[in-house]
Amino acid sequence: GSTDYERITAMIPEEYQQEFGSGSLSYQREHGDKDFESRELRGQYSLPIGEATASVHGGVREEKRNIVPEQVQRLFQNLMLEQRRRNLGAGVKVPIGKGVASLNVNRMWGDTASPQSIFQDTRPTSDIQPVNRVGAQYRTPIGPGEAVFSGDYWRRRGDPPHWQAGVKYDVDF
């Protein structure tokens, strides 16, 4: 089968970015016969506040896919696996000393609806457990290169939290 693909994007024009910040909004749709369809809406916006820059972003993606083999489709009243994923985040970048510090927070969540057989009264659904993430970074020139200090924390509901920290030093030859 063939897949149709369409995308619409809107952005804040460059001449207004100084005044209103920069941002974009995009909508994307894919369609493949009756067995597949996806839609996605994403947006992001950032605004300079003094020396700092604040930003927000978000998105919703919906996907429908037929996952029932043809031989048993007559036993189903709904053939589609439908997933909806959402994501929302914010961040800030601030110059500190000779470097730049940034902090980002993000949350992802969603839900799933499975195919429904003729023996099921209701359609099986489940939640995609939310994932919260916080990341921080500091980049600063040291000597001939740049040091990057970073830390990450993320947690899926019901799981133990994950931590990650790192230091990197880059030198261009």
Salt bridges, closest charged atoms under 4 A:
GLU6 OE1 - ARG29 NH1 3.26
GLU37 OE2 - ARG29 NE 3.91
GLU40 OE2 - ARG42 NE 3.06
GLU40 OE1 - ARG61 NH1 3.47
GLU62 OE1 - ARG39 NH2 2.43
GLU62 OE2 - ARG84 NH1 3.66
GLU63 OE1 - ARG61 NH2 2.74
GLU63 OE2 - ARG65 NH2 3.24
GLU82 OE2 - ARG123 NH1 3.01
ASP111 OD1 - ARG84 NH2 3.35
ASP111 OD2 - ARG86 NH1 3.63
GLU146 OE1 - ARG139 NH1 2.71
ASP152 OD2 - ARG133 NH2 3.64
ASP159 OD2 - ARG156 NE 3.82
ASP170 OD2 - LYS168 NZ 3.98
